[in-house]
Amino acid sequence: MNLEQWKITPETITYTGKPVFKASWLSGEPDFENITGLFWHEENSGSADDTLLIFDFEWMNGAPDLAVFEELMESAISALDEWISAHF
């Protein structure tokens, strides 16, 4: 994976490849009641503490189709896992 295309902060994740997007992310037990619009979540270990949630997407060139979105989110989860491992 090319991590150079991912810019991650403690609150946001940005993908600079195509399709370009910026989104918010959280780790831990998600509160889905407050999430509106498109989101992605991954329960890595089955523990609520390990769930990653990506939401509030801002697409720079329009949202991709579902297949591209799913592939992109798998890469995003991997990038977040690596970033978290390096920072905590």
C-alpha positions as CSV (number, residue, x, y, z in Angstrom):
1,M,0.0,0.0,0.0
2,N,1.2,3.5,-0.8
3,L,0.9,5.3,2.5
4,E,2.1,8.5,0.9
5,Q,-1.4,8.9,-0.6
6,W,-2.9,8.9,2.9
7,K,-2.8,11.9,5.2
8,I,-4.0,11.1,8.7
9,T,-4.5,13.2,11.8
10,P,-6.2,12.2,15.1
11,E,-9.5,13.3,13.6
12,T,-9.4,13.1,9.8
13,I,-8.2,10.9,7.0
14,T,-7.5,12.3,3.5
15,Y,-6.8,10.3,0.4
16,T,-4.9,12.2,-2.2
17,G,-5.1,9.6,-5.0
18,K,-8.2,9.2,-7.1
19,P,-11.0,9.6,-6.0
20,V,-9.8,12.3,-3.6
21,F,-11.6,12.5,-0.3
22,K,-11.4,13.8,3.2
23,A,-13.4,12.3,6.1
24,S,-13.6,12.2,9.8
25,W,-12.7,9.0,11.7
26,L,-13.1,7.6,15.2
27,S,-11.8,4.5,17.0
28,G,-13.8,2.7,19.7
29,E,-17.5,2.0,20.2
30,P,-19.3,4.1,17.5
31,D,-22.4,6.1,18.3
32,F,-24.3,5.4,15.0
33,E,-27.3,7.6,16.2
34,N,-25.3,10.7,15.5
35,I,-23.9,9.7,12.1
36,T,-25.7,10.8,9.1
37,G,-24.9,10.2,5.4
38,L,-22.4,7.7,4.1
39,F,-20.1,5.9,6.6
40,W,-17.9,2.9,6.8
41,H,-17.0,0.9,9.9
42,E,-14.8,-2.1,10.6
43,E,-14.8,-4.3,13.7
44,N,-11.1,-5.4,13.6
45,S,-11.0,-7.8,16.5
46,G,-14.7,-8.0,17.4
47,S,-14.1,-5.8,20.4
48,A,-15.9,-2.4,20.6
49,D,-12.7,-0.8,21.5
50,D,-11.1,-1.7,18.1
51,T,-14.0,-0.6,15.8
52,L,-12.9,2.0,13.3
53,L,-15.5,4.4,11.8
54,I,-15.0,6.7,8.8
55,F,-17.8,9.3,8.2
56,D,-18.5,12.8,7.0
57,F,-17.0,12.3,3.6
58,E,-16.0,15.2,1.4
59,W,-15.4,14.0,-2.2
60,M,-13.4,16.4,-4.3
61,N,-14.3,14.8,-7.7
62,G,-17.7,13.1,-6.8
63,A,-18.3,9.9,-4.9
64,P,-17.1,6.7,-6.5
65,D,-19.3,3.7,-7.3
66,L,-19.9,1.2,-4.6
67,A,-17.2,-1.3,-5.7
68,V,-14.5,1.4,-5.8
69,F,-15.8,2.8,-2.4
70,E,-15.5,-0.6,-0.7
71,E,-12.0,-1.2,-2.0
72,L,-10.9,2.3,-1.0
73,M,-12.4,1.8,2.5
74,E,-10.4,-1.5,2.9
75,S,-7.3,0.5,2.1
76,A,-8.3,3.3,4.4
77,I,-8.8,0.9,7.3
78,S,-5.3,-0.5,6.7
79,A,-3.8,3.0,6.6
80,L,-5.6,3.9,9.8
81,D,-4.4,0.7,11.5
82,E,-0.8,1.4,10.5
83,W,-1.1,5.1,11.7
84,I,-2.6,4.0,15.0
85,S,0.1,1.4,15.6
86,A,2.8,4.1,14.9
87,H,1.3,6.7,17.2
88,F,-0.1,4.8,20.2
